[in-house]
Amino acid sequence: MQHRVIKGDGFNHIAYLRIKQPHSRRIHIYIEGDGRPWLDGREVSADPTTKQPLALSLANLDSENILYLGRPCYMGLFQDGDCKDIYWTSARYSPVVVQSMVAAVNDIAAEFDIDQSTLIGYSGGGSLAMLMASDLFFQQIPSLVSVVTIAGNLDVASWTAHHGYLPLSDSLDPAKLNYPGTLKFLHFGGAEDKNVSSSHLLNFVSLHGGQYKILADIDHSCCWLQRWPELLQKDVNPIGRVAE
């Protein structure tokens, strides 16, 4: 993968890019989870970057054109520009964060003449993917055709209440927004996930629609990597391709 620093809107983004099919005009855009915003639940992390980037490992298994798009202030950029710790704590899903992610996607889409992009978000990256696809932002991404979430935190208020966490008071909540009927949505959940309960996924789908699959014997981190090639072939690739 090619290492990039992409300028978003107010933030820079570390990214890894692999264009294997330059003539397809499609791309899968992977977004990582929240990483380590807090240390032991009490002290704010100096650097929130995850030590186990599952979304990066998933992207590496994908034969499509891929962009692994880092979040603002993550991946070593915690001292960059306007970065403050609110952008990986209470404001991790804030409008300014989402807007910068949107700008970064459009930068790559323009460079490679992409007209079909699929956002694939893991955990908190699923939150950001859905926010980017909400009525507030989706019209700013002309190439966007579909969204896939993996153990996505789609109901932030319920998630924080369930775990007894501080409310993410400066963030948007995917459960409280609306979504366009022109996009396709696919949500994967793990039946054994204790971090993001599959009941939250079912509640979200009952409100907002979309396809979903809850997989047995899978929790928040295991065993998505082993199942991903099969899920890509059977579910993800078909939903991300628009008939010409």
Protein Blocks (a to p, Z undefined) as FASTA:
>chain_A
ZZdddddehiacddddddfblmnopacdddddekjmbghhlaccfblcdfblfklmmmmm
pcbdcdddddehiahiamgcjbcfklmmmmmmgfklmmmmmmmmmmmmmmnopabdcddd
ehjlmmmmmmmmmmklmmmmmkbmbdcdehiafblmlmmmmnopacdfkbccfklmccdf
kbccdddddfklcklgcklmmmmmmmngpaddddehiafkbcfklmmmmmmmmmmmmmmp
ccZZ
